[in-house]
Amino acid sequence: MGEDSNDTGVNGTGQDEARSIAQIRKGRNRVLGLALAAFVVLVFFISIAKMS
């Protein structure tokens, strides 16, 4: 019984880690997306300023 409860604990921890990894990846993707969008906007405004 002790081994079963330890196995369940490890599996539960693995699932928790998988969820946290997914959350970390999702947050990182959002930050990278926002940074890319900010870069595109910056390049757009610089190109508009050079035309003037």
Buried (B, 14 or more C-beta within 10 A) or exposed (E): EEEEEEEEEEEEEEEEEEEEEEEEEEEEEEEEEEEEEEEEEEEEEEEEEEEE
